[in-house]
Amino acid sequence: LSVDQARRSFQKLHYAFRGEGPAVASTIEVPIPRPDGSTMLARLYRPLQSHAAEPLPALIWFHGGGWCVGDVASHDVLCRELSNQSGCAVLSVEYRLAPEHPFPAASDDARLAFDWVQAQAELLGVDATRLALGGDSAGGNLSLVTALALRDEAGPQPGFLLLIYPSTEIVSERPSRSRYAEGYFLDRGTLDWFFGHYLPCGSTEDWRASPMRAASVAGLPPMLLMSAEFDPLVDDCAAFAERVRAEGGEVVYEEVAGVIHGYFTLGKCFPEARSSVARAARALGERLKAARPA
């Protein structure tokens, strides 16, 4: 597919198979200025039972789509669900996409989003001391990369990572890459298409593209890492969780049985999506100590 065809296909998939979008207290379109004068757009969701003057804990969410497809609109229903069920605000970030903006543009935008929320927390009505990073697939990758960069600095850190089948390394020889290479939705050709557009000049061993290549994964925030049984990336996810645990980190790893990569946002098609979103939202609210919704 051409890039435009792939983006339209991704949108149609989500519009057809995601659930109905629940009402939230408010949605606000948020422009985030970049240093070069351009603007990154984001959307802020506040949960249904929140009050406008109440500083809320917040999840900064990076959508999936192989760094090439997807946007705030494709993940709108999911972000509404996460906000309502966790009691947290959710800021969904529309980072720059490849191939127009290859690596490291997306990771630069992810870092910018965290820093900007820290600086503008009062304006947004969120609590800068109770922030989490999260995302699915490529978005989980961006969450990890941002957390690793923040760990290496003396500044503020996120309090939690919500990772849904994240891409942890570009090049992998683990068995699931071959076992589920064809016939399980995210096939080998699609992975190559994403990786080739995101990393046109290589750089597969750079930890900002493959966080498993970081010299250390110690010192990361507590995390919930959820994977899918029939996913080419499932063994990579398990290996990353095991490494975090071996290096003293706090990780809850859960492999969801009977589902494929991408299931998390497709609640109309997968009953497991609804239970997984509820599980993720509960963990988010508990970790950030949000007021539980009625």
Secondary structure as the mmCIF struct_conf table of DSSP 4:
data_model
#
loop_
_struct_conf.conf_type_id
_struct_conf.id
_struct_conf.beg_label_comp_id
_struct_conf.beg_label_asym_id
_struct_conf.beg_label_seq_id
_struct_conf.end_label_comp_id
_struct_conf.end_label_asym_id
_struct_conf.end_label_seq_id
HELX_RH_AL_P HELX_RH_AL_P1 VAL A 3 PHE A 17
BEND BEND1 ARG A 18 ARG A 18
HELX_LH_PP_P HELX_LH_PP_P1 GLU A 20 ALA A 23
BEND BEND2 ALA A 25 ALA A 25
STRN STRN1 SER A 26 PRO A 33
TURN_TY1_P TURN_TY1_P1 PRO A 35 ASP A 36
BEND BEND3 GLY A 37 GLY A 37
STRN STRN2 THR A 39 ARG A 46
TURN_TY1_P TURN_TY1_P2 LEU A 48 GLN A 49
TURN_TY1_P TURN_TY1_P3 ALA A 52 ALA A 53
BEND BEND4 GLU A 54 GLU A 54
HELX_LH_PP_P HELX_LH_PP_P2 PRO A 55 PRO A 55
STRN STRN3 LEU A 56 PHE A 62
BEND BEND5 GLY A 65 GLY A 65
TURN_TY1_P TURN_TY1_P4 GLY A 66 CYS A 68
BEND BEND6 VAL A 69 VAL A 69
TURN_TY1_P TURN_TY1_P5 VAL A 72 VAL A 72
HELX_RH_3T_P HELX_RH_3T_P1 ALA A 73 HIS A 75
HELX_RH_AL_P HELX_RH_AL_P2 ASP A 76 SER A 86
TURN_TY1_P TURN_TY1_P6 GLY A 87 GLY A 87
STRN STRN4 ALA A 89 VAL A 93
TURN_TY1_P TURN_TY1_P7 ALA A 98 GLU A 100
BEND BEND7 HIS A 101 HIS A 101
TURN_TY1_P TURN_TY1_P8 PHE A 103 PRO A 104
HELX_RH_AL_P HELX_RH_AL_P3 ALA A 105 ALA A 119
TURN_TY1_P TURN_TY1_P9 GLN A 120 GLN A 120
HELX_RH_AL_P HELX_RH_AL_P4 ALA A 121 LEU A 124
TURN_TY1_P TURN_TY1_P10 GLY A 125 GLY A 125
STRN STRN5 VAL A 126 ASP A 136
TURN_TY1_P TURN_TY1_P11 SER A 137 SER A 137
HELX_RH_AL_P HELX_RH_AL_P5 ALA A 138 ARG A 151
TURN_TY1_P TURN_TY1_P12 ASP A 152 ASP A 152
BEND BEND8 GLU A 153 GLY A 155
BEND BEND9 GLY A 159 GLY A 159
STRN STRN6 PHE A 160 ILE A 164
BEND BEND10 TYR A 165 TYR A 165
BEND BEND11 ILE A 170 VAL A 171
HELX_RH_AL_P HELX_RH_AL_P6 PRO A 175 ARG A 179
TURN_TY1_P TURN_TY1_P13 TYR A 180 TYR A 180
BEND BEND12 ALA A 181 LEU A 186
HELX_RH_AL_P HELX_RH_AL_P7 ARG A 188 TYR A 198
TURN_TY1_P TURN_TY1_P14 PRO A 200 CYS A 201
TURN_TY1_P TURN_TY1_P15 THR A 204 GLU A 205
BEND BEND13 ASP A 206 ASP A 206
TURN_TY1_P TURN_TY1_P16 TRP A 207 ALA A 209
HELX_RH_3T_P HELX_RH_3T_P2 PRO A 211 ARG A 213
BEND BEND14 ALA A 214 ALA A 215
TURN_TY1_P TURN_TY1_P17 ALA A 218 GLY A 219
HELX_LH_PP_P HELX_LH_PP_P3 LEU A 220 PRO A 222
STRN STRN7 MET A 223 PHE A 230
TURN_TY1_P TURN_TY1_P18 PRO A 232 LEU A 233
HELX_RH_AL_P HELX_RH_AL_P8 VAL A 234 ALA A 246
TURN_TY1_P TURN_TY1_P19 GLU A 247 GLY A 248
STRN STRN8 VAL A 251 ILE A 260
TURN_TY1_P TURN_TY1_P20 HIS A 261 GLY A 262
HELX_RH_3T_P HELX_RH_3T_P3 TYR A 263 THR A 265
TURN_TY1_P TURN_TY1_P21 GLY A 267 CYS A 269
HELX_RH_AL_P HELX_RH_AL_P9 PRO A 271 LEU A 288
TURN_TY1_P TURN_TY1_P22 LYS A 289 LYS A 289
HELX_LH_PP_P HELX_LH_PP_P4 ALA A 290 PRO A 293
#
